[in-house]
Amino acid sequence: MQILERNSDIRIESGDYRNRSHSFAFDSRRHEAPCDVIYLIDEDPQIRVKIATYFAALGTKVAAFTSGSDYLNFVGQESAACLVLNTHLPDMSGFELQRRLAPKGNPPVIFISDHKDIASTVRAMKDGAIEFLIKPVDLEALVAAVQEALIHDRKQRRRRAENAELRERFSLLTPREREVLPLVVGGLLNKQAAFVLGISEVTLQIHRSQIMRKTRAESLAELVRMTIKLRIPHWSEQQFRDDVRRKVTSFDMRNASEALPGNAF
């Protein structure tokens, strides 16, 4: 394993990192808090050394891997990150690795390739890549792409953290409060929501108050924004009308059934 430290000599440590990988990073003892990191995946050792050395001089941590499998077996740290990924790897294509990582919410991808391929470029960008660079890599262009990717990843991490916090708050709601919530954020009046659930307006108001307290929403507008973030469906005025129509129809049919001889209905 090789470790590059800013403003210091390179130290070489014996040992193989994740079997075939090399890690280039600042001394962790000097950086206790997680810092931004670039995950570089390329089988060419010269490319790995060149990019890692360049970013180490800029103060950015780089962890380098020779294959997609090496990266998949690696547990990354909880900090803003991006992937600098070759389109051709020993065990799989870079595009395949990108697809496998997508459901996991992994860092943004920057592709590097040995030759220009418009179809591959379009494919990568459609799948969410930040940039597609051709070797020999323009390091200044790579720096700009990395900066964009890290900003994007920070935003994504903040969004995931906020949603996790919201889900924790909403998990405190009782089953009945979960029934009340879509009606309230859908814009139904208290008496309308109470009619839908078959409860009194006073009981509905109590549930509504508990929802506001548990979710820590300071206003109905804020509660609506929270539910939109969590993709909680809202009741609409049309749904309310349909529900009223069904209940009225059902009520009329019951009355008619009781009025007919022999309970014909």
Secondary structure by P-SEA (a helix, b strand, c coil): cccccccccbbbbbccccccccccccccccccccccccccccccaaaaaaaaaaaaaacbbbbbbccaaaaaaccccccccccccccccccccaaaaaaaaccccccbbbbbcccccaaaaaaaaaaccccccccccaaaaaaaaaaaaaaaaaaaaaaaaaaaaaaaaaccccaaaaaaaaaaaacccaaaaaaaacccaaaaaaaaaaaaaaaccccaaaaaaaaaaabbbbbcaaaaaaaaaaaaaaaaaaaaaaacccccc
